[in-house]
């Protein structure tokens, strides 16, 4: 979300959407979706505003980055609560553990930066088999 909205957005709609996205990890599915839909209803007209591009003369959305943030959240909504939809798989609520694993692997590979691709694959295979099987 910060990619599209920045960490300190100026538009009121962007500020609200960023604050709403920050509540994602602490709110349940129904509460978040209701708040998201209320935000959309409030800012619907603002999202669909168009202006004419001075260089090309074509109409385009005025608040493209805000629209991109909104559409990204909307598009990925079905996947945000996968851990709740499939409790039998024990999917964690966040990807922090996975990020830590990738960081560890990257730091180990960085030490051996001249390694051939075939050796990198062998290294990764052995690393994963030792740590996760």
VOBA-1610 file (N, C-alpha, C; in pm, whole numbers, padded with zeros to 5 digits, always signed):
BEGIN
Unk+00082-00119+00000Unk+00000+00000+00000Unk+00086+00126+00000Unk+00198+00119+00072Unk+00285+00237+00077Unk+00347+00269-00058Unk+00361+00169-00142Unk+00415+00193-00275Unk+00326+00291-00351Unk+00197+00272-00338Unk+00103+00358-00409Unk+00067+00485-00332Unk+00057+00475-00201Unk+00006+00587-00122Unk+00113+00671-00055Unk+00236+00625-00049Unk+00348+00681+00025Unk+00322+00666+00176Unk+00423+00693+00256Unk+00406+00677+00400Unk+00334+00796+00464Unk+00333+00909+00395Unk+00262+01027+00445Unk+00177+01086+00333Unk+00064+01021+00300Unk-00019+01072+00190Unk-00084+01206+00226Unk-00111+01285+00123Unk-00170+01416+00143Unk-00321+01416+00125Unk-00371+01335+00032Unk-00515+01331+00009Unk-00585+01261+00124Unk-00699+01314+00163Unk-00774+01257+00275Unk-00815+01112+00247Unk-00854+01085+00125Unk-00892+00948+00088Unk-00774+00853+00102Unk-00657+00898+00063Unk-00536+00816+00074Unk-00498+00792+00219Unk-00510+00894+00300Unk-00480+00882+00443Unk-00572+00777+00505Unk-00701+00785+00473Unk-00798+00691+00528Unk-00773+00548+00480Unk-00740+00532+00353Unk-00714+00398+00301Unk-00587+00338+00363Unk-00485+00420+00383Unk-00362+00372+00446Unk-00390+00330+00590Unk-00467+00411+00663Unk-00501+00376+00801Unk-00585+00248+00805Unk-00675+00235+00710Unk-00757+00114+00702Unk-00670-00008+00675Unk-00574+00006+00585Unk-00486-00107+00553Unk-00399-00147+00672Unk-00367-00052+00758Unk-00287-00084+00877Unk-00367-00167+00978Unk-00499-00161+00971Unk-00581-00239+01064Unk-00603-00382+01014Unk-00550-00413+00899Unk-00571-00544+00838Unk-00528-00659+00929Unk-00415-00646+00994Unk-00364-00756+01077Unk-00437-00769+01210Unk-00503-00664+01254Unk-00567-00669+01385Unk-00719-00682+01379Unk-00778-00679+01262Unk-00923-00690+01252Unk-00962-00822+01187Unk-01086-00861+01211Unk-01131-00986+01150Unk-01183-00958+01009Unk-01213-01064+00938Unk-01247-01056+00796Unk-01371-00968+00772Unk-01478-00995+00844Unk-01603-00923+00821Unk-01590-00774+00854Unk-01525-00744+00965Unk-01507-00604+01006Unk-01426-00527+00901Unk-01317-00589+00855Unk-01232-00521+00757Unk-01307-00499+00626Unk-01376-00601+00579Unk-01448-00590+00451Unk-01557-00484+00461Unk-01628-00479+00574Unk-01730-00375+00593Unk-01668-00235+00590Unk-01557-00219+00662Unk-01490-00088+00664Unk-01437-00051+00526Unk-01386-00150+00454Unk-01335-00127+00318Unk-01449-00084+00225Unk-01562-00151+00234Unk-01678-00115+00151Unk-01732+00023+00187Unk-01732+00058+00315Unk-01775+00193+00356Unk-01679+00298+00300Unk-01549+00269+00306Unk-01452+00363+00250Unk-01478+00381+00101Unk-01503+00272+00031Unk-01527+00280-00113Unk-01653+00361-00143Unk-01759+00339-00069Unk-01882+00415-00091Unk-01858+00564-00069Unk-01781+00597+00033Unk-01754+00737+00063Unk-01673+00804-00047Unk-01576+00732-00104Unk-01483+00791-00199Unk-01504+00745-00342Unk-01615+00684-00372Unk-01641+00629-00507Unk-01626+00736-00615Unk-01692+00847-00600Unk-01687+00952-00701Unk-01545+01005-00718Unk-01475+01018-00607Unk-01337+01067-00608Unk-01247+00971-00686Unk-01269+00841-00669Unk-01188+00740-00739Unk-01209+00742-00889Unk-01329+00780-00930Unk-01361+00776-01073Unk-01343+00911-01142Unk-01289+01010-01071Unk-01264+01140-01135Unk-01164+01122-01249Unk-01190+01193-01358Unk-01100+01189-01473Unk-01057+01331-01507Unk-00939+01340-01562Unk-00889+01470-01608Unk-00821+01447-01743Unk-00801+01555-01814Unk-00739+01546-01946Unk-00589+01567-01932Unk-00514+01475-01985Unk-00368+01484-01985Unk-00327+01594-02082Unk-00250+01690-02034Unk-00212+01805-02116Unk-00119+01768-02232Unk-00039+01664-02214Unk+00055+01628-02320Unk-00010+01545-02430Unk-00098+01452-02392Unk-00159+01364-02493Unk-00300+01405-02530Unk-00366+01479-02442Unk-00504+01518-02469Unk-00604+01409-02436Unk-00558+01299-02379Unk-00648+01188-02345Unk-00698+01202-02202Unk-00817+01147-02180Unk-00871+01144-02045Unk-00807+01029-01969Unk-00772+01056-01843Unk-00721+00950-01757Unk-00765+00978-01615Unk-00758+00873-01533Unk-00801+00889-01394Unk-00709+00988-01323Unk-00769+01077-01249Unk-00695+01182-01180Unk-00610+01125-01066Unk-00665+01032-00990Unk-00598+00978-00872Unk-00555+00834-00899Unk-00464+00818-00994Unk-00425+00684-01039Unk-00361+00600-00928Unk-00276+00659-00847Unk-00209+00582-00743Unk-00308+00538-00635Unk-00401+00623-00602Unk-00505+00585-00506Unk-00591+00473-00563Unk-00626+00484-00690Unk-00703+00378-00755Unk-00625+00247-00757Unk-00496+00254-00783Unk-00414+00134-00786Unk-00409+00067-00649Unk-00396+00147-00544Unk-00395+00092-00408Unk-00529+00026-00377Unk-00638+00095-00410Unk-00772+00041-00387Unk-00793-00089-00464Unk-00759-00088-00592Unk-00781-00207-00676Unk-00691-00323-00635Unk-00571-00293-00589Unk-00482-00398-00542Unk-00542-00466-00419Unk-00590-00387-00326Unk-00652-00443-00206Unk-00778-00521-00241Unk-00857-00466-00330Unk-00980-00533-00371Unk-00950-00665-00443Unk-00853-00663-00532Unk-00817-00782-00610Unk-00763-00892-00521Unk-00686-00857-00419Unk-00624-00956-00332Unk-00707-00992-00209Unk-00823-00932-00196Unk-00909-00955-00079Unk-00938-01104-00054Unk-00966-01185-00156Unk-00996-01327-00127Unk-00878-01403-00066Unk-00757-01355-00086Unk-00639-01427-00040Unk-00586-01379+00095Unk-00640-01269+00145Unk-00587-01210+00268Unk-00618-01293+00393Unk-00722-01372+00388Unk-00760-01452+00504Unk-00753-01601+00473Unk-00661-01639+00391Unk-00643-01780+00356Unk-00615-01863+00481Unk-00539-01806+00575Unk-00508-01878+00698Unk-00633-01909+00779Unk-00737-01828+00766Unk-00863-01854+00836Unk-00949-01954+00759Unk-00942-01949+00628Unk-01025-02036+00545Unk-00979-02182+00550Unk-00852-02204+00578Unk-00798-02340+00580Unk-00721-02365+00710Unk-00790-02371+00823Unk-00719-02388+00951Unk-00648-02523+00962Unk-00693-02623+00887Unk-00632-02757+00895Unk-00487-02758+00846Unk-00447-02656+00769Unk-00310-02653+00718Unk-00214-02579+00810Unk-00264-02514+00912Unk-00177-02443+01006Unk-00102-02328+00943Unk-00163-02257+00850Unk-00098-02143+00783Unk-00084-02030+00884Unk+00037-01973+00899Unk+00054-01864+00996Unk-00018-01736+00951Unk-00047-01651+01047Unk-00119-01527+01022Unk-00035-01428+00940Unk+00097-01431+00960Unk+00186-01341+00887Unk+00294-01423+00816Unk+00371-01357+00732Unk+00479-01426+00662Unk+00616-01393+00723Unk+00617-01349+00847Unk+00742-01310+00912Unk+00843-01424+00917Unk+00799-01545+00951Unk+00891-01658+00960Unk+00951-01690+00823Unk+00868-01680+00722Unk+00915-01706+00587Unk+01018-01602+00544Unk+00992-01476+00576Unk+01087-01369+00543Unk+01220-01392+00613Unk+01215-01437+00738Unk+01338-01465+00810Unk+01418-01576+00745Unk+01347-01678+00697Unk+01413-01789+00628Unk+01480-01740+00501Unk+01409-01659+00423Unk+01466-01608+00299Unk+01588-01521+00327Unk+01582-01442+00433Unk+01695-01357+00469Unk+01817-01442+00502Unk+01795-01550+00577Unk+01904-01640+00613Unk+01964-01704+00487Unk+01879-01752+00399Unk+01928-01815+00275Unk+02005-01714+00190Unk+01952-01593+00177Unk+02019-01490+00096Unk+02157-01457+00153Unk+02165-01446+00286Unk+02295-01411+00345Unk+02396-01523+00325Unk+02351-01648+00331Unk+02442-01760+00307Unk+02485-01766+00160Unk+02395-01738+00069Unk+02429-01738-00073Unk+02519-01619-00109Unk+02502-01509-00041Unk+02581-01389-00070Unk+02729-01414-00043Unk+02759-01496+00057Unk+02897-01528+00090Unk+02963-01602-00025Unk+02884-01682-00097Unk+02934-01761-00208Unk+02880-01706-00340Unk+02905-01581-00367Unk+02843-01514-00482Unk+02889-01568-00617Unk+03005-01633-00623Unk+03055-01683-00750Unk+03010-01824-00783Unk+02918-01877-00706Unk+02874-02014-00724Unk+02796-02030-00855Unk+02820-02141-00924Unk+02745-02170-01046Unk+02599-02195-01013Unk+02513-02179-01113Unk+02370-02198-01093Unk+02340-02340-01046Unk+02406-02439-01103Unk+02381-02579-01064Unk+02419-02602-00917Unk+02527-02539-00872Unk+02568-02552-00732Unk+02474-02476-00638Unk+02421-02364-00686Unk+02324-02289-00605Unk+02199-02373-00582Unk+02157-02441-00687Unk+02038-02527-00676Unk+02064-02639-00577Unk+02183-02702-00584Unk+02218-02807-00489Unk+02220-02753-00346Unk+02278-02633-00330Unk+02283-02571-00198Unk+02143-02550-00142Unk+02055-02492-00224Unk+01918-02466-00179Unk+01845-02595-00145Unk+01865-02698-00228Unk+01801-02827-00204Unk+01846-02884-00070Unk+01976-02881-00044Unk+02028-02934+00082Unk+01984-02849+00201Unk+01985-02719+00185Unk+01943-02629+00294Unk+01799-02658+00334Unk+01712-02665+00235Unk+01570-02688+00263Unk+01548-02827+00321Unk+01616-02929+00267Unk+01597-03064+00319Unk+01648-03078+00462Unk+01755-03010+00497Unk+01807-03017+00635Unk+01720-02943+00735Unk+01664-02830+00694Unk+01589-02747+00787Unk+01440-02773+00793Unk+01384-02833+00690Unk+01238-02840+00683Unk+01183-02979+00657Unk+01265-03082+00659Unk+01212-03218+00640Unk+01254-03307+00752
//
